[in-house]
Amino acid sequence: PDAAEVVAPLLGSLVEVKGAKDVVFKDVVFAYQDLTFGKEGYFAYQSAFSLPAAVAVVASSNVRFERCAFVRVDGYALSIGEGSGRCRVRDSVFRDLGGGAVRMGLFRGRPSGAALVVSNDVANCRISDGGRRHPDAVAVLVGKSSWNRIVHNEISGFYYSGISCGWDWNSDPSNAHHN
C-alpha cells in the first residue's frame, strides 16, 4: 500500500467549451471523469446517447483536439453538440472508457439553423476498450448531424458498435446526410 497510486475522480465534467471559436487543445490528457447517478440510476437508451461527456463542445466552431488523450472516463469522452461545426479531432487516443469515445450531433427533435451540428472530423485516432461501464456505448456516434468525416481511425474493444451514424426511426428526411 505504501507504493500504491490511488485516484478518486470527483468531477462529472472535465471541460466545457461553449460559444468559442478557433480554440486548440494540443497534447492534453483528459482523464478521470466520475459519473454518479442519483437514486433513480441511469436508463440505458440505444447507444448510450444520453450519457454525459467528460469534454463537451457546444455552440462553438473550429475547436480542435490534436494529439490529445482521453482516458478513464465514465461517460462519453468527447461530445460535439448543439450548434458546433468545423471541429476536428486528430491523432488522438481514446482508451479505457466507461462509455464511448466521440459523440456528435443531436439525438432528439429536428435541429435546424444555429442548432445544426455540421462538418466535423475524427481522423487518425486510436479508439479502444470502451463501453466498460455502459456496454451499449459506441466508439464514434453520429446523431442528427451532417457533412462529417470519420476517417483512418483504429477502433477496437467495444461491445456494441464501432461507428453508428444517423438517427431517426421514421420516414422523414434525415438530418444525418453526407457523412
Secondary structure, 3 states (H helix, E strand, C coil): CCCCCCCCCCCCCCEEEECCEEEEEECCEEECCCCCCCCCCCCCCHHHCCCCEEEEEECCEEEEEECCEEEEECCEEEEECCCCECCEEECCEEEEECCCCEEECECCCCCCHHHCCECCEEECCEEECCCCCCCCCEEEEECECECCEEECCEEECCCCEEEEECCCCCCCCCCCCCC
